[in-house]
Amino acid sequence: MVMPTVLADRFAPLDYPEYANNHVFVKTAGNHGLYNHSHEHHNNHGDHQNLGLAKQLIGEAFRQRVESVDNEFCNPGDEDPFFVADLGEVYRQHLRWKLNLPRVKPFYAVKCNDDPKLMHMLATLGTGFDCASKNEIELVLKMGIDPSRIIYAQPCKTNSYVRYVAEKGVRQMMFDNPDELRKIARLFPDAELFLRILTDDSSSLCRLSLKFGASLDSTDGLLALARELGLNVMGVSFHVGSGASDPKAFLKAVQDAHWVFQQAATHGFDLKTLDVGGGFCSDASFEDMAGVLRNALDDYFPAHSGVNLIAEPGRYYASSVYTLACNIIARRIIGEEHSQANGTSYMIYVNDGVYGNFSSIMFDHQHPVAKILRAGKRFLFDTAAAAASPDANAIEYSVWGPTCDGLDHITESIRFDTTLNEGDWLYFEDMGAYTMCSATTFNGFSNDHDVIYVCSEPGALALLGRL
Ligand SMILES: Cc1ncc(COP(=O)(O)O)c(C=O)c1O
């Protein structure tokens, strides 16, 4: 068996050991600026006190776990992949949100990652929840969240789910077509409706407007039908596409939403809420995106308009919280039979792949970057030697998942100065969004992996009642 770590794992109750608390306290005593609002927020240099502490806690959690595994003797599955999640990062991201979009209340998109501890942290911070299905809604309600903090942000809903939310009092939901309006009129006429409009999502990683959203030449007819059916249209929503990169998409969408607000007034609707959707990344692009959005909102929906502003961020909150460790289960030397004069290269096989937590490669167009966690007895987390080498003569690797499918390919080519062997460990950062939620058990590999939780922010620990 793997030796238990001192930190809570996925199956333990939410509990942070004294060790972690003290660590946080000592390192941050006298630090009044928990969050530094700057583009350096996500640098890797450890020059921000709490980010340095985060690396320290994450590294320690990794070290304890991997040192407890000897793959020459361990039981089946002891060397399975696992995550380390820093709940302090959720807290930092929330403060960053509040600084940049102070008027916009986030409703976390559960689909992105439904880890109960992440959701608990968000609930404690006061966010709402964007749900796409009955199960997600049930999960949130079971956390004791009031139905008014849930939006059923799915424009094309399952009949029985609409009956379910009507019974549970989850009233806020989306529509973008006449059939859906008639469905809602039949099943939940008291629902509070948002008209989801089409956006230009061509700059995003995952385009959503191919599937959802009413074009501006259809909104007049939809509002007329809603009025005729006696329905309650409360607001407008949009989504600029997941992983958006063009801030101008937000400006155009806000302008279009403003136009629909005016159009709705001509049908006798007094719209109260604008939902600006998701699409925000957690990297330095956030400040640019949020800046453009904030200015657009101030111009078109100023505070004195009385319009409530909400959003549905997913990736923004989850991505950078989770770091994944994988074990190298096998290695193949390329061109073994030839002279190694031109440098050896290897195929390495790890115990997670595109059918598992790297599903983000297929479904979310991501390119996770391998770093070396442990090579032999050397623990390299967050050191220069952990990262890929820029030297063209360094040892070349391709990284493959564990299934029998040739598609199960994580990295085409990466070079390290270190020779990696079976039993060594790799890690991948920013693995919290659209990863474990779409992992399968293809080829019999588990998709239920341990998560070791740390917390690098005393503010977050205080909120969780752990200080
Ligand atoms: C309706 C809706 N809201 C919110 C999100 C979350 O988007 P993101 O993770 O890009 O913030 C999605 C993602 O697919 C979505 O479909």
The ligand as an SDF file (V2000), in Angstrom:
LIG
                    3D

 16 16  0  0  0  0  0  0  0  0999 V2000
  -22.8780   27.4700  -21.1460 C   0  0  0  0  0  0  0  0  0  0  0  0
  -21.4660   27.4280  -20.6780 C   0  0  0  0  0  0  0  0  0  0  0  0
  -21.1160   28.2350  -19.6690 N   0  0  0  0  0  0  0  0  0  0  0  0
  -19.8520   28.2510  -19.1830 C   0  0  0  0  0  0  0  0  0  0  0  0
  -18.8810   27.4240  -19.7040 C   0  0  0  0  0  0  0  0  0  0  0  0
  -17.4930   27.4720  -19.1150 C   0  0  0  0  0  0  0  0  0  0  0  0
  -16.6100   28.0190  -20.0210 O   0  0  0  0  0  0  0  0  0  0  0  0
  -15.0930   28.3220  -19.6130 P   0  0  0  0  0  0  0  0  0  0  0  0
  -14.5600   27.1170  -18.9560 O   0  0  0  0  0  0  0  0  0  0  0  0
  -14.4450   28.6540  -20.8980 O   0  0  0  0  0  0  0  0  0  0  0  0
  -15.1300   29.5010  -18.6990 O   0  0  0  0  0  0  0  0  0  0  0  0
  -19.1900   26.5740  -20.7810 C   0  0  0  0  0  0  0  0  0  0  0  0
  -18.1730   25.6940  -21.3690 C   0  0  0  0  0  0  0  0  0  0  0  0
  -18.4010   24.9220  -22.2390 O   0  0  0  0  0  0  0  0  0  0  0  0
  -20.5260   26.5810  -21.2780 C   0  0  0  0  0  0  0  0  0  0  0  0
  -20.8960   25.7740  -22.2800 O   0  0  0  0  0  0  0  0  0  0  0  0
  1  2  1  0
  2  3  1  0
  2 15  2  0
  3  4  2  0
  4  5  1  0
  5  6  1  0
  5 12  2  0
  6  7  1  0
  7  8  1  0
  8  9  2  0
  8 10  1  0
  8 11  1  0
 12 13  1  0
 12 15  1  0
 13 14  2  0
 15 16  1  0
M  END
$$$$
